[in-house]
Amino acid sequence: MVPRASLARATRRVLALQCSKRPGHCRTLASAKSSSYNYETGEANGIKFASRDLPGPTTQLALVARAGTRFQLYPGFAEGLEKFAFKSTYKRSSLRITREAELLGGELFAYHSRENLVIGAKFLREDLPYFTELLGEVVSKTKFTRHELHEEVIRVIKLGQKSILGNTGEMALNSAHAVAFHRGLGTALHPTSSVPITQYLHEGSLENFSRAAYAKPNFAIVANGASHDELSKWLGEFFTDSPASPPKNLPPIETKPSKYYGGEERIAHDGGNNMIIAFPGSGAYTGGHYKPEIAVLSSLLGGQSYIKWSPGFSLLARATRAQTQAHVSTRNLSYSDAGLLTISMAGNAQHIREASEAIVEILKAISGGDIAKEDIQKAIANAKFRTLEAGQNIGTGLELTGAGLVQSGKASQLDGIAEAIEGVTEDKVKKAAGSLLEGKATVSSVGDLFVLPFAEEIGLHYEILTVTCKAQLFSDANLRSGDRSLICRLLSQFQAPSSINNSHTARLIAMSSTWKAAGLTYNRYLAVAARVVRRSLKEQPRLQAERRGEMDLRFAKWTNGKQGENKNLANANSSAMADGSHGQQQSS
């Protein structure tokens, strides 16, 4: 048997000899920093485009428009525009488009995500002119006929709505986005059956939306397997009719920054059990909200196995090994200016309940530093591999690159992403896990709600109270001597540091069980806390604070349809109590 080391040395000598004889034909394996996987960007006729001239006989061309559900003007517009792709244009009928694509051996596709509408084709490399012209027609010459809208587009959308009714995973994911972001990214990927889409979907309104979505600033062209110069040439020839800007008489596409809210939603369903625990995640690399430590944390948590016939060796895979009927997976969903780190569970309701408790304990262990250094190193390697694999994937790379060009003018490049992940340290991962627990979680449960837990039952539900503390109110000059320790004990009930400083805002975390354990309602606890704070002030500040809480409530007694005298409610209650106590004394 020949030793492996001898084979390796012999192979290197053969390669060196071949390269010395034919230097022009010597090739090496592509690395993460190989330029062959990076896009070359440019602009043709006002249209941003990017291309990778990968070797091979086929090409994939796509138009990526800022027309996903986040940016749609009305419900169903993103899906309606997707379904109208490759329908009849003013130059070709839909039948002709289908037959010509078949004759050329090509494949047409269209889909939408929460931010983007992607329309494209796969074809032989020499057919680039035809399919570039076809995309140009879709952009500027689609007819938007009434019969196609009602007979094909709306009919297919309604069939999709019925399929969602039984998909508990899709329902949980839509619920998590709605709770986390409300509008914008919180809009469902597909309209549910309860949405009256026919009230909004009209051929005229869709055509108006297309003029805004297909304006040159709102879309980009991305190609894999095409020459950069050749693509620029055909774009300049076939995209001359695209509007340079959205029509001024149409409402603009909303571009408000995403805001994370968090919360909980529970949906009863007898078709399966799904639960999603989500936190603020990392945005896309091309935006200004990229956090490589979130990608590493996602790989560290894991849950899903990448090795056949093995449950996996990630933290969640080991922690939930006993819950064999619950499938757990962790993903970071990246968007242009936000992200959502989701931990999804599907399967048996009782096993999901047990797995959710283990997830919270794992997050606490990571934030507390109770994690092996080897696990961090494996997570970094896995995160780098998964990210590079997704970027190398032609379909994923098309949307990521096109969205980056539209949003920020930058293409998604693998070199920078790999370097950012390699720079993640153990402290950054721990800090990221701690920030998730300090923030407000998003919890969405679909299925058997009798068994599936509430967020507070697994230790996630707490409120972030923002207490505005004016410096002149809590300064030593206004607090009476001896009352500072009392205020410190009061604030300690909120699990906050006992020291009081002069900062304008102190963020205090109030656990829901703290005031319940004392037998108080939440409103009563706030009233007691406010009264203690007011009474701890010196005379002048105390009078000012109490004056803000004064109210004058009066009442009048009506007799035989006539209003009696207006009386102060507090004085009347005092008089009634005094009369009652006096009567009791006389009777005794």
Buried (B, 14 or more C-beta within 10 A) or exposed (E): EEEEEEEEEEEEEEEEEEBEEEEEEEEEEEEBEEEEBBBBBBBBBBBBBBBBBBEEEBBBBBBBBBBBBBBBBBBBBBBBBBBBBBBBBEEBEBEEBEEBBEEBEBEBBBBBBBBBBBBBBBBBEEBBEBBBBBBBBBBBEBBBBEEBBEEBBBEEBEEEBEEBBEBBBBBBBBBBBBBBBBEBBBBBBBBBEEBEBEEBBBBEBBBBBBBBBBBBBBBBBBBBBBBBEBBBBBBBBBBEEBBEEBEEEBEEBEEEEBBBEBBBBBBEBEEBBBBBBBBBBBBBBBBEBBBBBBBBBBBBBBBBBEEEEEBBEBBBBBBBEEBEEBBBBBBBBBBBBBBBBBBBBBBBBBBBBBBBBBBBEBBBBBBEEEBEEEBBEBBBBBBBBBBBEBBEEBBEBBBBBBBBBBBBEBBBBBBBBBEBBEEBEBEBBBEBBBBBBEEBBBBBBBBBBEBBBEBBEBBBBBEEEEBEBEEEBBBEEBBBEEBBEBBBEBBEBBEBEEEBEEEEEBEBEBBEEBBEEEEBEEEEBBEBBEEBBBEBBEEEBBEEBEEEEEEEEEEEEEEEEEEEEEEEEEEBEEEEEEEEEEEEEEEE
